[in-house]
Amino acid sequence: MFATLKERAKANVIAVPIHTTTTVRALREAVATHYPALAPLMQQTLVAVNQEFAFNDDAVQPSDEVALFPPVSGGKS
């Protein structure tokens, strides 16, 4: 986890139990349930599965490495 997510979770790494193949959408919901402080950010959070960005309907296996990236804004226009 990075930036705002890490600060809200008060951890660099979190664990969310999944025992069968699931989707990114379901994983977001599980994170929100297990870590309520992260819930407000889950819909806008980017998810990477095994170092590749993933979409809501993409599969997540129990052995996959998942990274969560908070919504970002900024830059100069």
C-alpha positions in Angstrom: 0.0 0.0 0.0 1.1 3.5 -0.6 0.6 7.1 0.6 -2.9 7.8 2.0 -3.9 4.1 2.2 -0.8 3.3 4.2 -1.5 6.2 6.5 -5.2 5.3 7.1 -4.4 1.6 7.6 -1.4 2.4 9.8 0.4 -0.4 8.1 2.6 -1.0 5.0 0.9 -4.4 4.4 -2.5 -5.7 5.2 -4.0 -9.2 4.9 -7.4 -10.0 3.5 -8.3 -13.7 3.6 -9.5 -15.1 0.3 -9.7 -18.8 -0.1 -10.9 -19.1 -3.7 -10.6 -17.2 -6.9 -12.4 -13.8 -6.6 -12.6 -10.5 -8.5 -10.9 -7.2 -7.9 -14.4 -5.8 -7.1 -14.9 -8.4 -4.4 -11.4 -7.8 -3.0 -12.1 -4.1 -2.8 -15.3 -4.9 -0.8 -13.3 -7.3 1.5 -10.7 -4.6 2.2 -13.4 -2.1 3.0 -15.0 -4.6 5.4 -11.8 -5.7 7.2 -10.3 -2.2 7.2 -13.1 0.4 7.6 -10.7 3.3 7.5 -9.9 2.4 3.9 -13.5 2.0 2.8 -14.0 5.6 1.6 -11.1 5.3 -0.8 -11.7 1.8 -2.2 -13.8 2.8 -5.2 -11.1 5.1 -6.5 -8.1 3.0 -5.5 -6.1 1.5 -8.4 -5.4 -2.2 -8.0 -2.4 -4.1 -9.4 -2.4 -7.9 -9.4 1.1 -9.4 -9.8 2.5 -6.1 -10.8 -0.1 -5.4 -13.6 -3.0 -3.0 -13.2 -6.3 -4.8 -12.9 -10.0 -3.9 -13.4 -13.0 -4.8 -11.3 -13.9 -8.0 -13.2 -10.4 -9.3 -13.3 -9.6 -12.4 -11.3 -7.6 -12.5 -8.1 -6.1 -15.8 -6.9 -5.3 -16.5 -3.2 -1.6 -16.6 -4.1 -1.5 -13.4 -6.1 0.4 -10.3 -4.9 -1.9 -7.3 -4.8 -0.9 -3.7 -4.5 -3.3 -0.8 -3.8 -2.6 2.7 -5.0 -4.7 5.6 -3.6 -6.4 8.1 -5.9 -4.1 10.9 -6.8 -4.5 14.3 -8.2 -2.2 17.2 -8.8 0.3 18.3 -11.2 0.6 21.6 -12.9 -1.6 22.7 -15.7 
